Amino acid sequence: MELQESKKVTEKRKSKTTKRARRSGFSWRAIKRVFSWRAIMKRHRLHMTCASSFKDLSGIGDGRVVASPLPELPSEKPKRGLKKLKSLMRLTYTASDFIDRGNHMTPTISPRDNLSATWREIHGQNNWENLLDPINPCVRREIVKYGEFAQATYDAFDYDSFSDFCGSCRYNRHKLFDELHLTKHGYKVTKYIYAMTNVDVPSWFDRPNTGETWSKDSNWMGYVAVSGDSESQRIGRRDIAVAWRGTVAPSEWFSNTKTSLEPIGDGGVKVECGFHGLYTCKGETTRYNKLSAAEQVMQELKRLLEFFKGRGEEVSLTVTGHSLGGALALLTAYDAASSLPHLDHISVFSFGAPRVGNIAFRDKMNELGVKILRVVIRQDIVPKVPGIVVNKILRQFHALTRGLKWVYRHVGTELKLDMSLSPYLKRDFDLVGFHNLEVYLHLTDGYQCSQSKFRWNARRDVALVNKFSDMLIEELRIPENWFQVPNKGLVFNQHGRWVKPCRDQEDIPSPFGETPSLHLAPENMHAHNKLQV
């Protein structure tokens, strides 16, 4: 009896809905045709094929409406098909947009503005006041640029345990930006940086068969690059960029566990022991770390600064890094500000970086005039360490604890992003995914302000998110962890065998390395030769 009554109510509702639809001049067949999957895919098929098509995206005609984040799951489970339909209707890009359409695809970068008059403000002269919420488009592009410099340290790192060069860079410095499609930024790599640790790693972590061709002690940790002439003209000065890699090698993971503070200067300045150890460790018997990473980068900065200052140019230093690399970026900026007074500006763009030093370290960095922008994701746990428990407790007693020399403190200005704002990211709990640098860059590219949703006209390639993760929603049909060496490094030779190829001689890492030509005049060549590393 109850079932029959329920059926009658349902039929009554359907009849009322049908009458309203017919009164409006629509038939159910027409409505179904409009909302069919094929029709939706046909309407959204060319989202990336031409710029004008952005105006036709799912009701985003005036350009003011942005893609909404996926809604929270209600208590009553919705119908599966309806949920997928609602999610897909909110996406600017769909699976069909990732099919190669040749010259009809839109570029992934926006036109770059001339920063010659505003670069100091863009790089934090006023601590990015009124530039982050809402975010200035030029600031956003600068953050993404330096983030891509940091991402290059992961993309080019040889982490294959079967490789004879495990722990090195897969390309020489002349080819790095060409291989990773970063020549668009107008910078040239001048030096590679190598680091080692003094941590005793268990023998089962040792790299096999790398003693004769590579190094058992050192790892490629980053590089120094400098802006070219045309790029320097656009940005208003000669910019030296230092990019640091995050934690990959086992020895680096072990270093991260050493969370005690150690002094590095006067006034009670202290930093985390593990970070500082990796930054300053060296060994006379090693091939690549007779000089520590700190000494290598300072030596190169002095050489570049002397050359470009000798030509009467303004020179800035911008240091970037992700995770552990963000910590090393702060130590580099601290050293440079302390020992290179002729630098016109020093700034740091870090991503997902942990706390590095105590309150005295923070105050010293502010005193030295280093401008630091920390990009963090709300769900990422790494920026909350070291001291995730202790610092949360002490925050309640800030008036009493602000002078304690053993309390960790962040430095600089924070830009906080949120995973939930992107309609392209899964809602799964994934600590590794939350910390992924490509996820950081994706969220930065879509960020508008703290109260706004993901910007609908974000241009950076969404597929990059899954380069080293599985964070994209399944509807986009982008494979997880797609970035890898073809056939895991094996090649099919002329004799019909699958073999490991020999590295080109120019790609074999050298402990000395050549110093690049800086287009010197003949009269300065003799002095330049003396500076070669």
Secondary structure as the mmCIF struct_conf table of DSSP 4:
data_model
#
loop_
_struct_conf.conf_type_id
_struct_conf.id
_struct_conf.beg_label_comp_id
_struct_conf.beg_label_asym_id
_struct_conf.beg_label_seq_id
_struct_conf.end_label_comp_id
_struct_conf.end_label_asym_id
_struct_conf.end_label_seq_id
HELX_RH_AL_P HELX_RH_AL_P1 GLU A 2 ARG A 23
TURN_TY1_P TURN_TY1_P1 SER A 24 GLY A 25
HELX_RH_AL_P HELX_RH_AL_P2 TRP A 28 VAL A 34
TURN_TY1_P TURN_TY1_P2 PHE A 35 PHE A 35
BEND BEND1 SER A 36 SER A 36
HELX_RH_AL_P HELX_RH_AL_P3 TRP A 37 HIS A 44
TURN_TY1_P TURN_TY1_P3 ARG A 45 THR A 49
HELX_RH_3T_P HELX_RH_3T_P1 ALA A 51 ASP A 56
BEND BEND2 LEU A 57 LEU A 57
TURN_TY1_P TURN_TY1_P4 SER A 58 GLY A 59
TURN_TY1_P TURN_TY1_P5 GLY A 61 ASP A 62
BEND BEND3 GLY A 63 GLY A 63
HELX_LH_PP_P HELX_LH_PP_P1 ALA A 67 PRO A 74
BEND BEND4 SER A 75 GLU A 76
HELX_LH_PP_P HELX_LH_PP_P2 LYS A 77 LYS A 79
HELX_RH_AL_P HELX_RH_AL_P4 ARG A 80 MET A 89
TURN_TY1_P TURN_TY1_P6 ARG A 90 ARG A 90
BEND BEND5 THR A 92 TYR A 93
HELX_RH_3T_P HELX_RH_3T_P2 ALA A 95 PHE A 98
BEND BEND6 ILE A 99 ILE A 99
HELX_RH_3T_P HELX_RH_3T_P3 GLY A 102 HIS A 104
BEND BEND7 MET A 105 MET A 105
HELX_LH_PP_P HELX_LH_PP_P3 THR A 106 PRO A 107
BEND BEND8 THR A 108 ILE A 109
HELX_LH_PP_P HELX_LH_PP_P4 SER A 110 ASN A 114
TURN_TY1_P TURN_TY1_P7 SER A 116 THR A 118
HELX_RH_AL_P HELX_RH_AL_P5 TRP A 119 ILE A 122
TURN_TY1_P TURN_TY1_P8 HIS A 123 LEU A 131
STRN STRN1 LEU A 132 LEU A 132
TURN_TY1_P TURN_TY1_P9 ASP A 133 PRO A 134
STRN STRN2 ILE A 135 ILE A 135
HELX_LH_PP_P HELX_LH_PP_P5 ASN A 136 ASN A 136
HELX_RH_AL_P HELX_RH_AL_P6 PRO A 137 ASP A 155
TURN_TY1_P TURN_TY1_P10 ALA A 156 ALA A 156
STRN STRN3 PHE A 157 PHE A 157
TURN_TY1_P TURN_TY1_P11 SER A 161 PHE A 162
BEND BEND9 SER A 163 SER A 163
TURN_TY1_P TURN_TY1_P12 ASP A 164 GLY A 167
BEND BEND10 SER A 168 SER A 168
STRN STRN4 CYS A 169 CYS A 169
BEND BEND11 ARG A 170 TYR A 171
TURN_TY1_P TURN_TY1_P13 ARG A 173 LYS A 175
HELX_RH_AL_P HELX_RH_AL_P7 LEU A 176 GLU A 179
TURN_TY1_P TURN_TY1_P14 LEU A 180 HIS A 181
HELX_RH_3T_P HELX_RH_3T_P4 THR A 183 HIS A 185
STRN STRN5 TYR A 187 ALA A 195
HELX_RH_3T_P HELX_RH_3T_P5 SER A 203 PHE A 205
BEND BEND12 ASP A 206 ASP A 206
HELX_LH_PP_P HELX_LH_PP_P6 ARG A 207 ARG A 207
TURN_TY1_P TURN_TY1_P15 PRO A 208 ASN A 209
TURN_TY1_P TURN_TY1_P16 GLY A 211 THR A 213
BEND BEND13 TRP A 214 TRP A 214
BEND BEND14 LYS A 216 ASP A 217
STRN STRN6 ASN A 219 SER A 227
HELX_RH_AL_P HELX_RH_AL_P8 ASP A 229 ILE A 235
TURN_TY1_P TURN_TY1_P17 GLY A 236 GLY A 236
BEND BEND15 ARG A 237 ARG A 237
STRN STRN7 ARG A 238 TRP A 244
BEND BEND16 THR A 247 THR A 247
BEND BEND17 ALA A 249 ALA A 249
HELX_RH_AL_P HELX_RH_AL_P9 PRO A 250 ASN A 256
TURN_TY1_P TURN_TY1_P18 THR A 257 THR A 257
STRN STRN8 LEU A 261 PRO A 263
BEND BEND18 GLY A 265 ASP A 266
TURN_TY1_P TURN_TY1_P19 GLY A 267 GLY A 268
STRN STRN9 LYS A 270 GLU A 272
HELX_RH_AL_P HELX_RH_AL_P10 CYS A 273 THR A 280
TURN_TY1_P TURN_TY1_P20 GLU A 284 THR A 285
BEND BEND19 ARG A 287 TYR A 288
BEND BEND20 LYS A 290 LEU A 291
HELX_RH_AL_P HELX_RH_AL_P11 ALA A 293 GLY A 310
TURN_TY1_P TURN_TY1_P21 ARG A 311 GLY A 312
STRN STRN10 VAL A 315 HIS A 322
TURN_TY1_P TURN_TY1_P22 SER A 323 SER A 323
HELX_RH_AL_P HELX_RH_AL_P12 LEU A 324 SER A 339
TURN_TY1_P TURN_TY1_P23 PRO A 341 HIS A 342
BEND BEND21 ASP A 344 ASP A 344
STRN STRN11 HIS A 345 PHE A 351
BEND BEND22 GLY A 352 GLY A 352
HELX_LH_PP_P HELX_LH_PP_P7 ALA A 353 ARG A 355
STRN STRN12 GLY A 357 ASN A 358
HELX_RH_AL_P HELX_RH_AL_P13 ILE A 359 LEU A 368
TURN_TY1_P TURN_TY1_P24 GLY A 369 GLY A 369
STRN STRN13 LYS A 371 ILE A 377
TURN_TY1_P TURN_TY1_P25 ARG A 378 GLN A 379
BEND BEND23 ILE A 381 ILE A 381
HELX_RH_3T_P HELX_RH_3T_P6 VAL A 382 LYS A 384
BEND BEND24 PRO A 386 GLY A 387
HELX_RH_AL_P HELX_RH_AL_P14 ILE A 388 ARG A 395
TURN_TY1_P TURN_TY1_P26 GLN A 396 PHE A 397
HELX_RH_AL_P HELX_RH_AL_P15 HIS A 398 THR A 401
TURN_TY1_P TURN_TY1_P27 ARG A 402 GLY A 403
TURN_TY1_P TURN_TY1_P28 LYS A 405 TRP A 406
BEND BEND25 VAL A 407 VAL A 407
STRN STRN14 TYR A 408 ARG A 409
BEND BEND26 GLY A 412 GLY A 412
STRN STRN15 THR A 413 LEU A 417
HELX_RH_3T_P HELX_RH_3T_P7 MET A 419 LEU A 421
TURN_TY1_P TURN_TY1_P29 PRO A 423 TYR A 424
STRN STRN16 LEU A 425 LEU A 425
BEND BEND27 ASP A 428 ASP A 428
HELX_RH_AL_P HELX_RH_AL_P16 LEU A 431 PHE A 434
TURN_TY1_P TURN_TY1_P30 HIS A 435 HIS A 435
HELX_RH_AL_P HELX_RH_AL_P17 LEU A 437 GLY A 446
TURN_TY1_P TURN_TY1_P31 SER A 450 GLN A 451
BEND BEND28 SER A 452 SER A 452
TURN_TY1_P TURN_TY1_P32 TRP A 456 ASN A 457
BEND BEND29 ARG A 460 ARG A 460
HELX_RH_3T_P HELX_RH_3T_P8 VAL A 462 LYS A 467
BEND BEND30 PHE A 468 PHE A 468
STRN STRN17 LEU A 472 LEU A 472
HELX_RH_3T_P HELX_RH_3T_P9 GLU A 474 LEU A 476
HELX_LH_PP_P HELX_LH_PP_P8 ILE A 478 PRO A 479
TURN_TY1_P TURN_TY1_P33 GLU A 480 ASN A 481
HELX_RH_3T_P HELX_RH_3T_P10 PRO A 486 GLY A 489
STRN STRN18 VAL A 491 PHE A 492
TURN_TY1_P TURN_TY1_P34 GLN A 494 HIS A 495
BEND BEND31 GLY A 496 GLY A 496
STRN STRN19 TRP A 498 VAL A 499
HELX_LH_PP_P HELX_LH_PP_P9 LYS A 500 ASP A 504
HELX_RH_3T_P HELX_RH_3T_P11 GLN A 505 ASP A 507
BEND BEND32 ILE A 508 ILE A 508
BEND BEND33 PRO A 511 PHE A 512
HELX_LH_PP_P HELX_LH_PP_P10 GLU A 514 SER A 517
HELX_RH_3T_P HELX_RH_3T_P12 PRO A 522 ASN A 524
HELX_RH_AL_P HELX_RH_AL_P18 MET A 525 LEU A 531
#
